[in-house]
Amino acid sequence: MNDMIICRCEDVTLGELISHIENGSQTVKSLKLQTRAGMGICQGRTCRVLVEQVMTYYADESNIISSSVGTNFPIRPIRLAELAQNGKGDP
Amino acid sequence: MKFDLVVIGAGPAGISAAIKARKNGAHVLIVDENPVAGGKLLGQLYEVPDKGWWIGQRIAEKLVDQATSIGVQFLQETEAWGIFPGWKVVLENSETIDTSYVLIATGAAEKALPIPGWTKPGVIAIGAAQVLTNYHRVKPGKRVAIIGVDPLSLSIAQELQLAGVEVVGIYLPPINPFSQEKADPHYLLTNLAKMSHLAPNQLLKTAGKMLHNPFVKKLAAKWYPANGLKIGNIPLYLRKRVMEIGGETEVDHIRVAPINRNGGTVLDDSIPVEVDCVCLSGGLYPLSELAGSVGCKMVTIKELGGTIPLYSPEMETTQSGLFVAGNITGIEGAKVAMAQGNLAATAISSRLGLLENPSSALEQAISEVEKERKNAILTFMPQVEEGREKVTTMWKTT
């Protein structure tokens, strides 16, 4: 089961997530930053809930600092040009 | 131009709200990322006892026609990627829309249900099967297995069968970090009974009836026939798990293992079952990224299906002027979503000074939400009432 893919955009397997927890990851954010789970094109819409479930299932409760991860704008992929133009008048 | 109200999401909640607010005299824009307005309504198709068919696509068309005819503006295939104070809604073409009020009605997304082989071509979410079959009129496969037992998968199983798809069975997922109570036959038996109150189809009713007898309910998990019960023509296997989805380049079989009377999975007795499509039903969760990113206070309430923005009795979030309605506040049916949309629009109309008698209008809109919840023919979350009470309590202490 460990070779099952959890983050489909970034090809992160369950085994990789578990090994980072065993190596001391205490927040979902650190799991995300170390494996890139949730950082692909869908921005975690499929795997965010799954990575949170992996954290609470495999980590000792006393070791968990945060079992959820927040969201930020932009909530959908956008072009850099759009970001650069936003609210700044002429580009 | 500045709008009075920008609604994000053209589903049952969003369109109902837009109609209500426009009727009261507000200038309203709906922004929606899909090509066609209607949201989840577009896929819904089931028979309501004594009332005939609920054809979501027709209901959506009627709502859109009504909205358009009174001057609600629609922007389809347009993503809103941010909301900034003032309020400003930013669209994907970097256009910024100024508005006095925002209603976030982004609905829900499907929870993935990973099991070995779940990323192979031919494995789809149950909601995708529903949209393919009922909206696009395309069969997702010839021989389909469904994994995950819940009101959604039971009714879509019947819809697939109506469309001429052979549903080989509805199975439990394996026990893993993601399946949780979906892998527990006893939980499913007790909750199916609650969820099938006034069920929309024979399938749900039969499952419910079987369990209303307390004696049956108690023993059911143990004595539920190993070969399943045929509900309609579809076998519902509460004592079989799909351990793996197999196939070289795409799905060609599932591996099914029996569950013995003590609840253990007998891997040695597992057999392959030939299928060309597998539908995974992991349930729904509220899609609340916009609300979370703009700084609304978020709360996780399991009874409502996940993390939601905390909201007032008038559907306002902790950010003044930002309202929510529909499945972003918890997983319920389309009629509740519509009533919530009405309520939010009534509150917004009242703030805009468009109502002569705001308090009685609000009171009525609140009671309509409660009425629709009571009369709901599908209950997705068995403890939804408790979940709503938690929200009320949390709001008071905020």
Interface residues (C-beta under 8 A of the other chain):
Chain A: M1 M4 I5 I6 R8 L14 R45 T46 C47 V49 L50 Q53 V54 Y57 Y58 S68 G70 T71 N72 F73 P74 I75 R76 I78 A81 E82 L83 Q85 N86 G87
Chain B: E33 E79 W81 G82 I83 F84 V90 E92 N93 S94 T96 A109 K111 A112 P114 I115 P116 W118 T119 N176 P177 F178 Q180 Y285 S288 E289 L290 G292 S293 V294 T300 G306 T307
